[in-house]
């Protein structure tokens, strides 16, 4: 079975270079049936994608699945493979050892700092089965800081580092840039998608410096092997790629000049922003100014003017590529998954199951057996819990006393917070039933029903009466105060396995 690079070469020669299947078979030294197989598969999926894109009621999830199939490498039977060895337990142990390193560093004990090889040996001594490269990769991706070019202040007052992704066209010097929290693969892919959508087409060849998101490894002195993600996105959009040679600054001068130019023009007068969104909005305005300004070296035309002249020669734009980093994670006993040292909740029936996570720059999507089971705003803090209380309805119905102190309750919308404080603070079980009702119907119907009950008597605001109004049933005149609270009081003592989770503070961080 061929690899992804060979599949990409077949398709590139056929669609870009207009070679016959016979010529491709001869050049790549493979059978014509193999060449025909991958060409026909790609053609059929491309037709399906075009049909979906024409449909006004298109399902984005179907499009993303189709794009994934188009760019996937030939499938092997993986049913007998073992799960990833980088478990949550191992990650926690690595973090503990790195924290000990930091303590020694602060105490001036620089000679007692553990290197990566020492950490790996320590893990092996503890009985963990994990390779040294896996340990190195985790530490490099999660604990080694990148160079910053702009500082951003959060409410905590602590500065954060931002990275700039930049695409510069060779002929027009048209710049597209965006700011990101880090240099992970999802951001590398995202800037491609956004740049192509911004331009309205795809240039036929892209040139990269030797960044790790593009170069998987060096083969010999000058040959480089592209990462799988770069191969996939180039295969989908149809562009070729090449890499600069090491220590050849002249080959990447155009790009480096672009980075310096945009950074200087955009951020020399302003560097303080409250959010990444605000910084990107500011950058967008500055780029429009820069790209619209007429330049002497462009015969008194602007980069936008030259780009318009290039448009007929660009590769036509396809529906947006799925710019996500894929992670397989196991749901722990608190019904959360650990992604980049942060926790995200999933429905509690998935405890102990493996789920697939799509990590985007701004969101986290979680899938179980190809069905999306959760979606969260991505957090860039450390050890932060993002919890949707609806994921714990089943558990909370058995342990309603755990509701009050739970992270999920504190992360409810202000409207639901107000409802809880005013009508349900002494009746958590009833509030849990209300959450189920909101999920079944909608929040607007519940709010309208509460307003109607409140006009009559505040004590009539119970979930049963809200249901009666929504479903037009007879009113129950008993108030919540008359209900037996013995079950609720007893259940407070039964927090059990969720106790640690519900002992978090309202901000979603561990108590010290």
N, C-alpha and C positions, 0 to 999 in steps of 0.2 A: 504494500500500500504506500502511495506517495505521501510526502509531507505537504504542509501548507504552502511553503515556498515554491514547490513545484506546481501545485495547483494554481497559485497566483501567476506563475510564469506562463502556463498554458493559456489562461484567460487573457493575460496582458498581450501575448503575441497574437491571439485571435481577434480580440476586440480593438486593440490599439494599433497593432502593426498590420492588421488585415492579412495575416498569413493563413494559408490553407491548413486543414487538419493534417494532411499528408506531410507538409513542410514542418509543422510543429512536431509531429511524431518523429521525423528524421532528425531534427535539431536536438530534441531532448532525449532521443534514444529510448522511446517508450512506444507501446503499441498504439495503433490508431483507435482501437476500441476504448482504451483508457482516456485518450485525448477527447474523443467524442463524448464519452460519459460525462466528464466535468463541464464541457462546453454546453451540452444539452441541459444539464441540471441547472446551470447558471442562467441560461436563456429562459427556461420555464419559470424560475423564481422571479426573474426580472419582469416578465410579463405579468405575473401575479401582483408584484409590487406596484407596477404602473396602474393596474386596475384599481388597487386599493387607494392609490394616491388621487385618482379621479373621483372617487366616491366621497361625497360631502359628509356622509355619516361614517367615515372610515374609523376603524378601530386601531388606535395607535399601538396597542399591545400585539395585535396580529402583524402589524408592519415591523415591529421590533423583532419578533420571533422570526419572520421571514428574512430580515437583514442578517440576523445571527446565523441562520442556516446558509445564507449565501457566502458568508465569510468564514465559516467554520472549517477547520481542518478535517480531512477524511477520518471518519469515526473508527475507533478500535473498541473491542469489547472490554469495558472497564468494570464489569460486574464483580470480578474477583479481587479488585484492588482494595487495599486497606485505606481507611480514612486518614486525613492529614494528621501528622504527629505533633503539630504545633497547637496543642490544646490550650484551653483557658488556664488550666492548672500550671502548665509550663510557662505560659506568658506571665502569670502572677509571680512565679519563682524568679524568672529573669528580671522582672521589675523590682523585686525585693533585693536582689543582688546589686542591681544598678543604683538603687537608693542607698545601699550600704556604701557603695563607691562614692556617692555624692557626700555622705556624711564624713568619710575619711578625707575627702578632698577639702572640705570646709575646715577640718581639724588640722590640715597641713600634712596629712599622712599620705603624700603622693606616691611613696614607694610601696604602699600597701594596696594600691588600686588594682583590681582584677582586670585583666585583658579579656578579650572575647574567648580566647582559648581556655582561660581559667574558668570562665562562666560555663562553657560547654563541659569541661571536666567535672565541675561541681554538679551539674545536672545529671550527668552519667552516674556519678557517685550516689545521687539520690534515687537512682533507679529508673530515670526517664530515658526512653529510647528516642533520641533526636540527633540529627547530624549537625556537624560543626557549621557547614554553609547555611543551614536553616537558622541557626542562632545568629550568625553574622548578618544575614539579610534582615531579620526582625529588628536587631539593634540599629542597623544603618537606616532603615525606613522609619523607625518610630522614635529614636532617641538622639540621632545626630542632626544638629541644627544646620539649616541652610543659610546662605548669605542673604541678608535683607537689603532692600533698597528704599523702603518707605516704612515708616512707623505709623501704627494706628492705635488709638486709645479706646479701650472699652470702659464700661462703668467701673470696673475694678481698678482702673488707673494704671494697669499693666500694659506696656506696649506689646504689640504682636508684629510678626514679620509677614510681609506679603511678597509674592513672587509674580513677575510679569511674563505672560506668554505673548509672543509677538510673531506676526507674519508680515513680511515686507516683500512686495513684488519687485522684480528686478528692473523692469522697464520703466514703470511709472513711479516707483518709490512710494506706492500706496501702502499705508500702515494700518494694520488691525492689531489691537492689543487688548488684553483683559488681565485683571488682577485676581490672584488666587491665594488661598491660605497655605498651600504647599506645592510641591512639585510631583505629586503622585500621578499615576498613569491616567486617572479619570480626568484630571485637569489638562494633561497633554492632549488627550483626545478631544476634550470639550473645546479647546481653543481652535482646533482644526474645524470642527463643525460650525462654530460661531463665525469663524473667518470666512468659510465658504458661503454660508448663508448671507453674510454681510456683503460679500463681493457679488454674489449671484451666479457663481460658477466656480470651476476648479481649474487651477493652472496645471499644465500637463506634466510638470516636473517640480518637485520640492527638494531643496538642499538643506541638510541638517548638519549641525555640529555634532560632536561625538557624545551627546548626552545619553544617559542610561535608559531613558524612556524610548529612545530610537535604536540604539545599538545594544544588542544582546551580548555579543562577545566579539573579540578580535580574532580573526583567522589569519595567521601569519603577520607580516609587517604592516600591510596596507588594507587587506581585505577585512570587511566587517560583516557580521551576521545581524540582520535586522531583528528587532523584537517581534513577537507574534502579533502584538497589538498594532504595530505599524504596518505589518504585512496585511492584516485584516482590513484596516481603514483604507489603505491604498488600493487593495483589491476591490473594495466596495465602490469607491469614488472613481477609480480608474487612473490615478496618477502614478507616475514613476518617482522613485526617490534615489538619492545618492548622498554620500557622506563626505565631509571635508577630510582631507588628509591631516594627520597629526602634525602639529607644529607648522602648519601652513596658514598663517594669519591672513594672507592675501585672499585665500579662497572663501573666507567667511567675513571679510571686511564689510561687505554690504549689510549683512545682518547685524554685526556688532555696532556699526555706525547707526543703524536704525534704532537699536536699543538705547544707545547713548542719546540719540536725537530726541526720541519720544520721552524718555525719562527727564531730560533737561527741560524740554519745552513744556511738559505737562506738570512737573512737580517741583520745579525750582522755586516757585512762588507760594506753593501750598503743599503741606504734608500731613495735616491733621484732619482726620475724618472719624465720624462716630461709628460707621459701619462699612463693611466691604462693599455693600450695595451703593452707598453714597460715593465711595471712592471710584467705583466703576462708572457711575453716572457722570461724574466729573471728567474721568478719562475719556469717555465717549464724546463729550462736548469738545474737548481739546483735540481729539483725533479728527473730528469733523472740520475744525478750523485749519488744522495742519494739512489735511488732504484737499481742502478747497482752495488753499493759497497758491497763486501762480508762481512758478519757479523759473529762474533764468535758464537753468540747464535743461528744462523741458520746453524750450522755445516759447516761454511766457505762457505755458499752459499749466493747469493744476494736475496733481496726481489723479484726481477723479476724472478729468478730461481724458487723460491717456488711458486710464482703465476702461473707459467706455469704448475706446478704439480697440482694445484687446478683447472685449467680450465675445465677438463672433468666433474667436479662436480657442475659447475656453471649453472645457468639458461641461456639458449640461449638468445642472444641479439635480441631485436625487433627494428623496425624503431624508431627513436628518438621521445620521448614523447614531446608534445607541452608544453614547460616550460614557460608559460605566466601567468601573473596575469590579470584577466578579469575585466574590468570597463565599466559600462554604463554611457555615458556622453551626455549632450545636447549641440548641436552646437549653440553658441551664435550669436549675430547680426554681429559680425566681421568674421563669418565663421571659427571660431577656437573652439577647445575643450580644456578644462583645465584639465591637468593630472599632479598631484604632483606639483602644483603651476607653471606649465609651459604651454604655449599655442602652439597648433599644428593645422595647417590649414587643411581644407577639402574643396572639391568643393562647391562653393557658393550657389548652389541650395539646399544644405542641411541645410541652416539656419533654426533654430527652431526645427530640427528633433533630435531624439535620435539615437545615434550610439553606436556600441559595439567596445571597444578598447582592443587590446591585448598588454599588456605592457611586453616587453622583457628587459633584461639587457642593450642591446645596441640599440634597435629599438622600434618604436611605430607603430603598424598596426591598421588601423581604418576600420571598416566594417559597411555597411548599408545594411540591409536585406540580410546578408550572402555574400555580394559582397565587396571585398576590394576596398575602394575608396581612400585611402591615406596610405603612408608609409614614416616615417621620422626617421632620426637618433635621438636617445634619448638625451635630454639635462639634465644635472644634476645641472645647474645653477638655480637661482630662478627668476621667472617672466620673463623668456626668451621666445621670440616668434620665432618659427620655421615655416617659410612660404614658400610654393611652389607657385610661381606667376601664374602657370597654373591653380590653383584653383580659381583664380579671373578674368579669361579672360572675362567672361560674364559681370561682374560688371565693369571692366576697359574699356570695349568697350563703355560703357555708360558714363564713367567718365575718359577719357584718361589722363586728366591733373593730376590725382592723382598718376600716375605711377612713376614720378621722385623721389618723397620722400618716396615711399612705402618701407616697409620692404622686400617685395618680390623681388623688383628690386635690392636692395642691397645684397640680398642673392643668386642672380644669379651666375652661374659659371663664372670664369674669362673670358672665351671666349665670352660669351654673354654680359658681362659687357663691354668688349672692343668694340663689335659691336654697342651697344647702344651709347657709348660715341662718337664713330667715325662717325656713319651714322644716328642715330635716335634721338639724344638728343633734337632736335627741332620738332620732329615728332613722338610723343608717340603713336598715333593711328596706324601708319604704323608698329611700333615695336610690338604692340599687335597682329597685323595680322601676323607678322613674327613668333611670338611664336606659334600661331595656326598652321602655316605651318610646323614648326619644329615638333610639336606634331603629325601632319598628316604624314609627311615624316620622316626625320631624320636630325640631326644637320650636319652630314657630307655632305649631298647634298647641304645644304644651304651654308656652308663654301666654297665648290667648286664653287658654282654659284657666290658668292661674289668675289672670286679671279678672275673669268673670267670677271666679270663686271669691276672690278678695273683696269684690264689691259687696257681696252678701255678708261674709264673715271670714276673717283671716284664718280661724281655726279649721275651716272647711277645706283648706288646701292640703289635701292628701293625694297620694297617687291613685287610689281607688276613685276618688271623685273626679280627678283629672281624666281618668279613663272614661268615666261615665259621660262626661261632657263631650269628649272626642268621639266616642262611639255612640252618643245619644242614648244613654241608658239612664234608669232612675237614680236620683241622688242618694248617697249614703250620708246621713246627718251625724253620724258618730265622728268625733274628732280623733285626731291622732293621739291625744293625751289619754283617751280612754282605753287604748290598746295595751295588752299585756306586754311589758318590756322585759320579762324575765329571760326570754330566749336571747335577746340582744345583750343583756348584761352578762349572761353566762358565756356567750360567744367571744366576749372581749378577752377572756382568758385562754382562748384557743387559737392564738395567732400562729403557733407552731412554726412550720418551715418558712413562712413568709415574714417572720418577725424581723430578721435582719434587713430585709428590703424596706419594710414599713417603718424602720427606725431611722430613715433618712430625713434630713431637714427639708423644708419647703423648696429650697433652691435646687434640690436633686443631687446634692453632694453628700459624701459620707460625713458623719459627725466625727470630730476628733476626740 
